[in-house]
Amino acid sequence: MTSIRFLLLVGTALATSSGAAFAQTPAPPAPAQAQTPPPAATPQEEAPADDSEKPAEAAALDDVVVTARPNDIRTSSEGTSYSLANDLQAATGTLAEALRNIPSVEVDPDGNVSLRGDANVTILVDGRPASQFNGPSRGQLLQQIPAAQYARIEILTNPSAAYSPEGSAGVINLISKPTTVRPGQTTTGSVRANVGDSGRYNIGGSLSHVNGPTTLSADVGVRHDAYLQELQRLRTRFDAGSGQFLEARQSQNVEGDSDSVFIRLAVEHNLDDKTQLTGDVRHTDVDSFADSLDLYEADAAGGGIASAYRRVSGGGFQGQFSGASARVLRRFDTAGHEWSNELRYDRNRFGVELGTLADQLIPVAAPFSEFLSNQNRQDQIGFTSAYVRPMADGGRLRLGYERQALTLEQDNLFARGPTPATLVTDPVVSNEFHLDQTVHAVYATLERPFGEKLTAQFGLRLEQADLELNQITTSLRSSQDYFRAYPTLNVSYQLDDMQTLRASYGRRIQRPGPGDLNPFLTYQDSLNRRSGNPDLLPQETDALELSWGYRQQQTFYQATLYYRDTRDAFTPVTTDLGGGVFLTRPENLGASTSTGLELVASGALHPTLRYNASLNIFRQQIDAAGLVGTVDSEGESVSGRLTVNWTPTQEDFLQVSGIWGGEQLLAQGSREQSTLVNLGYRRKLSDSWSFNVTVRDVFDDFGSTTTLATPTFTDRTDQVFGGRAAFIGLTWNFGGGQRRPEQFDFSAPTTGG
């Protein structure tokens, strides 16, 4: 069934891409649109509003009303930006669901993000670092934060030196919906409410108030979700005593719910026509609780069952993520000539607590209790100073300095005893670990035209990183410090009014996460332990891309060839500790390369029928460099997505989307393909009210399968997440008016970021 659905999706995508140009109904001639984005608008300049808010122009054609609409896809020499305005899953769902519909991006059922098969991704919000989305809590938050507060998602696989090089795969930039205003209007906003099956619901809203030179705005969201996870694990281990491979089987059923609250308050004040002050405070609270039943049995060498148990657990994830930022922007006489300074602070507290009652069935033993607690305390302070100056020849110079200081404390506890009241801490997997990391960076980029068609941007970023590691439990200390240079080059050549060629080069880095450096064992579950590696080196990637883009009215095609060469690539390596327990530890590969072709197409099959499709074909090569239990490997992978939008009337909008995630190679095995199909419908009731219905994971089979294979053991884990969910809801917009320009420079972050 899965293969049939995939063939249908790919067939539709190919037919769509090849036939779009001649399938469209002829339209009156219109000026061709170039692919390059408009000049960046400063907060007080007039600029095009977000695509979702531009006024529509209607024309009658054979009794069918056709709406001329702006482009959903924007491109620059550094990346591509996709509008969320007509993504119905984003309107009612989470960031994870919105990201799954974006070309280049894959999000697995656990919320783990990858770009073109590489999981080392940095996520920014409005061009600025977002610590909550770049640590061990990322998967949880992406599956909780509502996507409705964001207008666009920008993909930067080879950004300029004005961006941090962190994230070897590239950058995902979440662009917030801008504040709404209208001449003569003081208060505007919107309210949305959606109710789903299994007790699911989400409520959110935004409000803005203008008083002279001051704008106040607020966003709030409350979400309750239910989830079901089923796991089947099959392991074989070589038994030296019998010379046999013995089998062990595990099944796990998890059922629970989660609640989250998000709030953001912001103020913008113009001291005069050249000086602007902005600030915001934000907080997200996540609380997930689940009950699970775990059954396990392992075969004996002589036949029969050697070991079996039954475990009942309750617990989950809790987190509080808070932050604040303040910014001063000073403009000079020339448009685009400005200097900004920004200070950011993030405070994150999150962790997992789980209580378990274990019943040992074979051999028979008295029941016992366990308690697991893994807690993280993270504080980050960032400062950015960025200077932008237009040049006389039409170019632009950017200079900047950044400082990021991170302090993290991890407290891992595991205890076992006859009863919950008589637990005894297990010192093998209980520990406290501290990390302090400071990164200083200076950068410069110079963008200038060479004639009327060729534009080039040169960049260089210099960074000094200092790390202090302190394993409190064992009193072991270590440190790392290194200096790196990161050059970038982005070139754009306009073939004609409709076609553009782009080429880019960039060097990027992925630093180990704090948990990847803690050498102490931590308890994951009864069959799995994890530890970090204090000797883990940062991985570095050289990335090359060449792309061709075509745009004519509402038709957009893009083809990108890319090559990524990574040194000291991170990989998890699993070893057998004995007794059926495995240890996973990060190691550095010798090298990893990825070569691929990505195709993106968007257009109209009919005045009322539009499509968006993408296909990514790439080849991986892994050099395991002699790591124990690993082998060199290579292989191909194909992933893609297709969305079809039908607008039979001005009031009705129907959407069908399908996603195919291809197989990915691992140093010890592979992760198999997965598929996801979503449906959505929106009805415009009036200028202020709209009604919507969405169904996520129509076939209820979105899951993950990972296989490990070594000379001494194999492990196959199948997870199905019971992700099907249906929502109905209403949205109310009040106050009217158009959205202001996004407070973000599409070509590069105004604060360096």
N, C-alpha and C positions, 0 to 999 in steps of 0.2 A: 504493500500500500504506500509506504514511504517513497519508494523508487518511482511509482507511478505519479505521485504528486509532484516530485521533483522534476520529472520529465515534462509534465504539463507546464510547470513554472518556467523552466528554461526555454521550452518551445515557444511559449508566449513572449518571453523576453526577447528572444532572437527575432521572432516575427515582428514584434513591436519596433525593435531597433532598426531593422532593415526596411520596414514598410512605412515608417512614420512620415518620411518626407513626401511620399506621393499619396498617403492616405488622408491627408488633411483636406478639408473643404477649402477651395480657393478663397482668399481674403483680399480686400483692397490693399494695394501696395502701401508699405510703411517703411520708414527709415530703418535701415539695419542697425542692430545694436552691437557695439563692440563688447568684447569679453572683459576688458579691463574695468575695474570698479570705479565709481566716481571718486573725486578727491575726498579725503576724509574731512568730515565736518566737525568743527569744534562745537562745544555745547550751545553756543549762541548763534551759530551760522545756520542759515536755511539749507536743508539737505533733504533728500528723499526720505520719507518715512519708511518704516518697516513694511515689507511686502503685504503682510496680513492686514495692514490698516490703510492702504492706499485706496482712494475712491475708485469704484469700478466704472467702466464706460460700457454701456449696453448698446447692442445693435440688433435689430430684428432680421432674421434670415429664414425664409420659408416657415414662418410662424414659430420658429425656435429662437428663443432669446439667447444670444451669445454674449458672454461677459469677457471683455478684454482685461487680462490680468497681468501684473508685473511678474518678472522672473522669480521663481522660487530658489534658483541656484545663482550664487554670485561667485566669481573667481578672481583671484589675484595671482601675482607671481609666487606667492608663498603657500596658498592653499585654496580650499573651496568651502563655501558657507551654504548651508541648507536651511530653508525656512521650515518652521514647525507649524505654520499657520493652518495648514490643511491636513495635518497628521491627527486623525481622530483618536488614536491610541495615546498620543501625547496630551490630548485635552483631558482625558480621564485617568491616565496612567502615570507611571513613575518615569524617572530619568532612564532607567534601564530599558524600558519599553520604547522610549523615544530614540535612544541610541541604536537600538537594533534595526531601525529603519533607515539608518544613515550609511551610505556607501563607505567602504573601507573598515567599518567598525563591526566587531562581533562582541556580544555580551552573552556569556553562558548562563545557565539557570541559577548559578550561585552569585551572579553579579560581577564576575571577573571580566574585565574589558581587554580587548586586544585590537590592534590596528594591523591589518594585513597579516594576521597570524602571530604578531609579536605582542606579548602581554605587558611589555615595559612602556607604559603610556602615562603621560602627565596630563592632568585635567586642570584647566584654568576656568575661572569665572570672570567674564568681562576682561580677559587679558591679564588677570591677577592670580597669584598662587592661591590654591584652595586646599589647605592641609587636610581637611576632613575627607577629601576625595583622593588623596594620594598616600594612604596608609592602610593598615590592616582593616580599617572600618569601611573602606570604599565600597565593597560589595554590598554590605548592609545598607548603606545610605543610598546608593543608586537605586535600590529596590524599595526605598521609602520616600525619597524626596519627590514631590509632584513635578512633572515636566511642564505644567501649565504656566509656571512663572518665567519660562525661557522662550525667547522669540526665535532664536536661530542656534544651530550647532555648527561650529567651524572646525574643519579638519586641516591641520597643518602638519604634513609629513616631513617637510623640509623648511621649517621657519627660519627667519633671519636671526642674526646675532642679538637682536633686541629682545628675544625670548630666551629664557633659561634653556640650556641644552639638556636638562634632565628629561629622561624619557626617550630611550633609544628608538622607539617606534615612531615618536612624534607627539603632537599636542592635540588634545580635544578642548576647544574653547567654547564654553557655554555662555551665550550672550543673552542677558536678561531682557525682559520686556521693558521698554522705556516708559517713563512717566507720561501719563496722558494729560493734555491741556487743551484748552480751546479759548480763543479770544472772547473775553467777557464771561468766561466760565471760571468758577473758583474751585469746584469740587467735582471730580469724576472718579469712576471706578467700575468694578465688575464683581459679581458674586457667582459662584458655580457650586452645584451640589449634585452628587452622583450616588446612586444606591445600587448595590450589586447583590449577587447571590451569596449564600453562606454567610450572611451578616456583614458583608463588605460595604464600606461607604467612604466617601471623601468629600470634604467641604473646603472651599477656599475662596479667597477674595483679595482684591487690591483696591487701594484708595489713594487718591492724591489731592492735595489742597494747595492752591497757589495764592499767595498773599504778597503782592508787589514783587520784590526781587527774591523772595523766598518760596521754595517749593518743598512741601512735606509729603512723604509717600510711605505707604505701608503695604506689606504683603503678608498673608497668613494662610496656613493650610493645615487641616486636620485629616488624618487618614487612618482607617482601620481595615486591615486585610487579613485573610485567612489563607493558610497554605497546608499542603499535604505533600509529603515526600516519601517515596518508597525506594529502598536500596537493596540490591542483590549483589553479594560479593562472593567470588569463587577464587580460592587460592590453592596452589599446589606448592609443596616444599619438598626438597630432596632430604630424605632421611638416611643419614650415613649408616646407621645400624642395620637397616634392612636393605639398603641399596635401592629403595623405591621412592617414587614421588607420591606423597600422601596429600589427600584432598581435604580442604576445610571450607565450610559454607556458612555464610552469614546473611541474615535478612533483617531489615530494619524498617519500621514504619513510624513516621514522625507526623504529628498533627498538631497544629497550633494556630495562633493568631499574633498579629503585631499592630502596634499603635505608634503613630508619630505625630508630632506637632512642629510646625515650622513658622517662624515669625521673623520679619525683617522690617526695620524702621530706618528711614533715610531722610536726610535734609540736604538741600542745595541752596546756597545763598550767594548772590552776586553782589560783591562789595561795590563794584563799578563795572563798566563795560569791558574791563580787561582782567579783573581779578575775581576768581570764583573759589568758594569754599564748599567742600562736600564732605559728608560723613555718614556712616551707617553703623548700626548694631544689628546682630542677627543671632538666632538661637534655634537649634534643632534638638528635639528630644525623641529618642527611639526606645521602645520597650517591646521586645518580642518574647513570647513564652510558648513552649511546646511540650507535649508529652510524647515519649517514644517507647517503643517495644523492640527489643533487640534479641534475636535468637541466633545461637551459634552451635555448630557441631564440627568435630574434626575426626577423621578416620584413624583407626589404629593400624599398625603395620601388619598385624596378624588377622585383620578383618574386624568388623564391628566399629563401634564408636569409642574413641579414646577420651574425648572431652566434649562436654556440652553444657551450656548455661542459658539462662533467661535473665534479661536485665530490663527493668522498668525505670525510666528516667524522667525528670521534669526540670525545666529551667530554660535559659535562653540568653539573648543578647540585650544589654542595656547601654545606652550612650547618651551623653549630653555634649553638644558641640556648639560652642559660643565663639563670637568674634566681633571685632570692631575695626573700623578703618577711618582715617581722616586724610584729606587731600587738599592741597593748595595749588591752584593752577593760575599762572600768570601769562597773559598774552601780550605780545609786543605789536608794533605798528603793522607789520606785514602779516597777511593772513597765513595761518599755519605756523607762525613763529611763536613758540611758547616754551615755558619751563614749568614742570610740575614736580611736586614732592609729596610722597605718600608714606604714611606709617600704618602698619597693619599688626593686629594681634589676634591670635587664635588660641583658644583653650578647649581641649578635647579630653573628655573622660569617658572611657568605654571599656566593656569587658563582657566575659561570658561566665555565668554561674550555672552549675548543673549538679543536681542531687540524684543519686542512683541507688536502687535496691537490687542487688545481684543474688540470683538463686543458682547455685552450682548443682547441676543435675547429674553429671557424670564427670569424675567420681562424685558421689554424694557427699555434700558438705553443708554445714550450717549457712543460712543466708547471711549476707553482710552488706554494709552501707558504704557508699563512696561520696565524696564531695570534691568538685572541681571548680576552681576560680582562677581565671586568667584576666588580670586587670591592667589597663594602660592609662597613664597620665601623660598628656602631651601638651606642651606650650611652645608656641612659635611666634617670634617677633620678626617682622620684615620691614625694611626701609628701601624706598626706591626714589632716585632723583633722575629725571629724564629731561633732556633738552632737545628741541626740534627746531631746525632752521631751514627755511626754503632757500635754494640757491638761485643765482641770477640766470643760470642756464636751464632752469626748469627742474633741477634736481632737488634733493632733500638730504640734509645731514641730521643724523641722530647720535647723541652721546648720552651715556647713562652710567649710573652706579647703583648696585644693589647689594644688600646685606640680608641674609637669612640666617637666623639663629634658632635652632631647635633643641629643646630639652625633652627627653622622654624617659619615663620610669615604667618598668614592667614588673609586676608582682604575680608570680605563678604559684598556685597552691594546689596540691592534691593530697587528700586524706582518706584513710580507709579504717573501718572498725566494725565491731559486731552490730552496733546500733548508731543512729545519727548522733546520739549524745556521747558516744565513746570513740569518736574518730581520732586517729593518730596520723599526724602529718608524715607523708612519705618524702624523705630528704632527697631521693634520687631525682624526682621530678618536681620539686618545689624550690623556687629560687627568686631572687630579686636582681634586676639588671637595670643599669642606668646608662644613658648615652647623651652626650652633648655634641652637637654638630653646628659649625659655623661656616658659611660660604660667603666670600666676598667676590664681587664681580664688577668689571668695567667693560663697556662695550662701545663700539662705534659702527654705524652703517652709513654708507653713502649711496644714494640712488640718483642716477642721472640718465637722461636720454642721449642716444647717439643717433642723431638724425630723427626722422619722423616716425620710424617704425620700431627701432630697437631701444629697449630700456634695460639697464643692468643695475643691480644692487649688490654692493660689496659689503661684507661684514666681518668683524673679528670680535670675539669675546674672550676675555682672560679671567680665569677663576682660580681662587685659592680656597681649598677645602681643608678643614681641620676637624678631626673626630677624636673624642675621648670616650673610651669604653670602660665601664666599671661593673664587674660581676660581683655584686655586694656579698652574695652568699659565700663565695670562695675567696673573696678578697683579691681577685685577679684583675689587674688593670692593663690596658693596652691603648695604643693611639695610632692614628693614621693621619698623614697630611700629604697633600699633593697639589701641584700646580699644573693647570692644563690650559691649552689654547684651542679655541673652537672657531675655525673659519667658516664662512658661509658665502654662497654666491647664488643669486637668482637672476635669470635673464628672461626677457619676454620680447618676442618679435611678432609684429602684427602683419600677417600675410596679406589680409585684405579686411574689409569691413566685417566679415563674418568669421574669419579663421585666425587663430593665434597659436604660435609655437612657444613653449616654455621649457626651460632647462634649469636645473638647480643642483647644488651640491651642499652638503652640510655634514659636520661632525658633531655627534651627540654622545651623551654619557648616561649611564644608569647606575646610580649609587645604591649599594645594598640598603634595604630597609633595616630598621633597628632590630626587628625579630630575626633577620637573617644573620646578624652578627653575634647574637647571644649563644655561647657554646653549650649552655646547660640544656638538658633534656626537658621537654614539656609534654604533658599528657594530653593527647588528642581524644582517644577513646581506648577501649579495652584491647584493641589490636594494633594501635598506631601511636608512635611517639614521634616527636619532632625536635630538632635542635638547629641552632644557627651555626655559623662558621666564622670565627673572628678573623680568619685569614682570607676571607672572600674579597676579591679585588673588584673595583668598579668595572663594568663592561663599557666598551667604546664602540661606536658604530660610525662608519663612513657610508653616507647615503647619496646615491645619484638618481635623478629622475629626468625623464624627457616626456613631455605631454603635448598633444594636439587638441585644440578645442574649436568647436564650431557652434555658432549661435545665430539663428535667424528667427526673429519674432519669438514664438514660444517653443521653438525646437532647440535643444541643446545636446551636443555630443561631446564626449571627452574620452580620449584614450591615453593612458599613462604607462610607460615602461619604467620599471624601477629596479634598482639593485642595492642591496644592503649587505655590507660586510661587517660582521661583529666579532671583536676580539674579547676573550675572557667572558663569553656569554654565560649568564646564569642558567643553571638547570637543577631541578630537584633530583637527588639520587637516593634510591631506597635500598636499604640493606636489611638482612634478616637478623634480628637479635636473638632468635630462638624462642621456643614455646609458642609459636604462631604470632609473635609480635614483630612488627616492622618499624624501622627508623628511617625517616626522610630528612635529608640534610642538603642544603644548597651547596653546589660546587661550581667552579669555573670550567666551562668547556674550552678546548683549544681554539675553536672558531665556529662560526655559524654564518651561512650566507643564505640570502633569499633573493630570487630573481622572479619578477612577475609582470603581468599585464593586467591593468584594471580598465574596464570599460564602463562608462556611465552614459545613459541616454534618458532624455526627458522630452516629451512632446505630446501632440494630440493625434489620436486616431480618427477623431470626429469632433465637431464643434462642442459636443457635450461629453466626450470621453478622452481622458488624459492618462498618461502612464509615466512612471519613473522606474527605471531598471538599472541594475549594475551587476557586473560579473567580474570576479577576481580570480585569475589563474596564476598560481605561483609554484615555484620549485624550491624546496628546502634542501640544504646540505648541512649535516652536523658532523663536526670533528670532535669526538668524545675524548681525545687526547689521553687515552689509557685509563680513564676513570673506572673504578671497580664496578663490574656489573653493567657496563655500557658498551655500545658498539657504534662505530661510524655508520651513518645512515643517510639516505636521500630519498626524495619522493616528491610527487606532485599533489596539489590540492586545488579544489575548485569551490568557490562559495559565491553566493549571489542573492539578490533580492528583487522583487517585482511588486510594485504598487499600481493598482488601476483605480482611477477616480471617475465616477459617473455623475454628471449633473443634469438630470433630465429636465429640471425646471430651475428657476432662480431660487426657489425655496428648498430644494432637495439636493442632498449630496451623499453619495454612497461610495464606500471605499473597501477594497479587498487588497490585502497585502500578504505576501509569502516570503519567507526567509530560508535560505539553505546555508548551513555552516559546514564547510568541508572538513576533511580529516586533517589533523595536525600531528606532525612527528614529535616525539619526545626522545630524550637520550636513552630511555629504557623501554620504549614502546610507542603508543600512539593514542590520540583522542579521536574517537569516531565522529562521523557527521551527525548533524541534527537538523530538524526542520520545525518551522513555526508558521501557522496561518492565522491571520486576524481579520475581523470584519468590523465595519463601522458605518453608522448612518447619522446624518444631522439634518434637522428640519428647522428652517428659519421661520419662527412664529410671528415676529415683528422686527422692527429695527432694533429693539432692545432685548428681545427674548429669543432663545434658540433651545431646541430639544435634541438630545443625542442618545444613541444606543451603541454600545461597543461590545464585542466578544473577543476575548484574548485566548489564543491557543485553542482554536476551534476543534481540533482533533484530539486534544488533551494528551499529547504524547511528547511534549517538549522535554528533553532530558539530556543526559550526558553519559557517555560510556568511555572509560579509560582502561587500557590494557597495558600491563607491564610484563616484560619477558626477559629473564636472565638465565644463565646456565643452571642456577640452583633454585629458582622459584618463578612462578607466574602469578599474576593477580589481575583479575577482571572485575571491574566495578560498574554496575549499571544503576543509574539513578533516573527515576521519573518523578517529576515535581508537581504533578496534579495542578498544572497552571491554568486550566480553563477557568475563566471568570467573565461574567456578563454584568454590564452596568447600564443603567438608564439615568439620565440627568437633565438638568436645566441650567442655562447660563443667562444671567441678566447683566447687561451693560447699561450704566447710567451716566449722565453728564454729557454724553455725545463727544464730538470732536475727533480730531486725528491725533495719532501718536506723534510725539516729538521724535527727532532723530535719535537713533541709539547712541548712548554715551560711550561710544567705543570706536576707535579708529580701525577700520577693517584691515588695513595694510600692515599695521603693527601696533602693539599696545602703547598707549600714551604714557604709561608709567613703567615701561620696560618689560615687566611681567615675566 
